[in-house]
Structure formats: structure tokens, C-alpha cells
């Protein structure tokens, strides 16, 4: 493997590389600076929820769209940007524009990605491979808001691959080292710490309440619609019975007329 220079192992080097990468993205891939409302909302929910964990666990550090950089076996500079990331370290990592793996004492412990059909700014399979094969991140959470699909992967050191975490009895996915569980609730990935649902900012609470009100309104509309359909069914039933009675009366009259004709003949 090519020997790295002292300069290449400094924070200055990785900061310069991060700035170069930023300028490259602005020029060649402006789509990287766009995201769907669902992605932005979930990132905010995750950060706000995990802020409560940080208060109780000072060794937990949460980052939002922070560039991770490292060098592979061929000394090639590698990069990936998770939507959110958790690092567990007694001492808070010193980061600014990027998280440089070679000079940090700790490594990413959990990475979060939020997919969107309307935004193809990331190659999620490529990111998955980086987390699994190159970085060996212990936990990787993938949430697809459009499809309402939530999957938590855990790195298996024996196989060197990710395996899906199975939900517990309450349908939640556990990151036991953090006393954290995750599950879908009202359309979003929500977090429980030591069994307690972590709150979210007031703006999201209002949004969810509005969503609940909208669902209640639709439920009430459906009840009224079912009642109207029931009334129509009853009216149709009454008409069917009336037509049936009239048909029977007509049949009886025809039978009586036929009897009279035979008697007169």
C-alpha cells in the first residue's frame, strides 16, 4: 500500500478535501443539495429525538448530513454522507466540515438514510456497501417514507455482512447499546429510549395533530357516506319489495283472468 504523507493524515488535509468535494458537487451534481420534504422532516425528527438521549448519555454525539472521509486499501480517498449519524465516544470528536476516519479516536456507530422516490441524489446501494464493507458501521437504519418501509441492519463481525434486526414483541427495532428502539409511528420513524417515546418539536407535534384531525375528518365523512349508502340501500330494498308485490298482484290477476275465461268457455 502506498505510504501516506504526514500532511495527508492531518485535519487540514481532510478539510481541504471536503471543500474540494463540496465545490465539485455544486458544479457537477447540484441535485445533492436538494431533498424531499419527507427526508428533511425525518432528519429533524431524528435529531430532535436523539437530543434527549445526548442529555442522559454525554458519550453519544449526533451529526446531521456530515461528510465522512477515509482512505481505502489503495490509498484512494473515499466519501459518504449519511442523513444522520451517531458516534459513541467519551470525548467529543473534533469535527468541522467532515468526519475524518483516520484521525478520529471513534468511528460511526449508527448511520441513518432516508430514501425518496422524488429524489435520486444518492446511490443508496453504493452507500450501503461503504457502510458494510469499508466502514463496518455497527448499525445502519434505512427508512423509505414513501413506501413506509423501515429496516435496521446490524453488522455481523463473523460474516462481515449486515443482517436485518428483527422487531421485538412491541414491533420495535432495538439498538441495545444505546437503550434505543425504533418503529414507525404515524408515518415517521420514531424513537423510544428505555421504553419511553421521545418527544419531537412542537412544530411536528402540530403537524401530526393536524394529520390526526384530517384522518378523523375523513373517518367521519366515511361514516356519513356509509349512512347515506345504507339509506339508499333501504330505499332500493323498499322499491324492490314494492315491485315484487306488484309483480305478484299482476300474476294473480292474470291467473284469475285465465280462470274466468276457462269458466266462460
JOWOSUL-V795597 format. One record per backbone hydrogen bond with DSSP energy under -1.0 kcal/mol. CO is the residue of the C=O (numbers start at 1). NH is the residue of the N-H. E is the energy in kcal/mol with one decimal. If there is no record, write none. Layout:
CO_NH_E + CO_NH_E
This chain:
6_9_-1.2 + 7_10_-1.5 + 10_14_-1.6 + 11_15_-2.6 + 12_16_-2.5 + 13_17_-2.3 + 14_18_-2.2 + 15_19_-2.2 + 16_20_-2.4 + 17_21_-2.3 + 18_22_-2.3 + 19_23_-2.3 + 20_24_-2.3 + 21_25_-2.5 + 22_26_-2.3 + 23_27_-1.7 + 24_28_-3.3 + 25_29_-1.7 + 29_32_-1.8 + 30_33_-2.0 + 31_34_-1.6 + 36_40_-2.2 + 37_41_-2.7 + 38_42_-2.5 + 39_43_-2.2 + 40_44_-1.9 + 41_45_-2.4 + 42_46_-2.5 + 43_47_-2.5 + 44_48_-2.7 + 45_49_-2.5 + 46_50_-2.7 + 47_51_-1.3 + 49_52_-1.3 + 50_54_-2.3 + 51_55_-1.3 + 52_56_-1.0 + 53_57_-2.8 + 57_60_-2.4 + 59_89_-2.8 + 61_87_-2.7 + 63_85_-2.1 + 67_99_-3.5 + 68_80_-1.5 + 69_101_-2.7 + 70_78_-3.8 + 72_75_-2.2 + 76_72_-2.3 + 78_70_-1.8 + 80_68_-2.9 + 83_65_-1.9 + 84_112_-2.5 + 85_63_-2.9 + 86_109_-3.2 + 86_110_-1.8 + 87_61_-2.5 + 99_69_-2.4 + 101_104_-1.0 + 109_139_-1.6 + 110_86_-2.9 + 111_141_-2.9 + 112_83_-1.6 + 112_84_-1.4 + 113_143_-2.4 + 116_119_-1.0 + 123_127_-2.1 + 124_128_-2.7 + 125_129_-2.2 + 126_130_-1.8 + 127_131_-2.6 + 128_132_-2.5 + 129_133_-2.9 + 130_135_-3.0 + 131_137_-2.2 + 138_155_-2.7 + 139_111_-1.7 + 140_153_-3.0 + 141_113_-2.4 + 142_151_-2.8 + 143_115_-2.1 + 144_148_-1.3 + 144_149_-1.7 + 149_144_-3.0 + 151_142_-3.1 + 152_165_-3.5 + 153_140_-2.2 + 154_163_-1.9 + 156_160_-2.7 + 161_156_-2.8 + 163_154_-2.6 + 168_171_-2.1 + 172_168_-2.9 + 173_182_-2.2 + 175_178_-1.8 + 175_180_-1.9 + 176_179_-1.4 + 179_194_-2.8 + 180_175_-3.5 + 181_192_-2.8 + 182_173_-3.3 + 183_190_-2.9 + 185_188_-1.5 + 188_185_-2.6 + 190_183_-1.8 + 191_198_-3.2 + 192_181_-2.6 + 193_196_-1.7 + 196_193_-2.7 + 201_205_-1.9 + 202_206_-2.8 + 203_207_-1.8 + 204_208_-2.8 + 205_209_-2.4 + 206_210_-2.6 + 207_211_-2.0 + 208_212_-2.5 + 209_213_-2.7 + 210_214_-2.3 + 211_215_-2.3 + 212_216_-2.8 + 213_217_-2.7 + 214_218_-2.3 + 215_219_-2.4 + 216_220_-2.6 + 217_221_-2.4 + 218_222_-2.4 + 219_223_-2.1 + 220_224_-2.5 + 221_225_-2.7 + 222_226_-2.7 + 223_227_-2.3 + 224_228_-2.7 + 225_229_-2.8 + 226_230_-2.3 + 227_231_-2.6 + 228_232_-2.5 + 229_233_-2.6 + 230_234_-2.3 + 231_235_-2.5 + 232_236_-2.9 + 233_237_-2.6 + 234_238_-2.6 + 235_239_-2.5 + 236_240_-2.6 + 237_241_-2.5 + 238_242_-2.5 + 239_243_-2.9 + 240_244_-2.2 + 241_245_-2.5 + 242_246_-2.6 + 243_247_-2.4 + 244_248_-2.3 + 245_249_-2.6 + 246_250_-2.5 + 247_251_-2.2 + 248_252_-2.6 + 249_253_-2.5 + 250_254_-2.5 + 251_255_-2.3 + 252_256_-2.4 + 253_257_-2.7 + 254_258_-2.2 + 255_259_-2.0 + 256_260_-2.3 + 257_261_-2.1 + 258_262_-1.9 + 259_263_-2.1 + 260_264_-2.5 + 261_265_-1.7
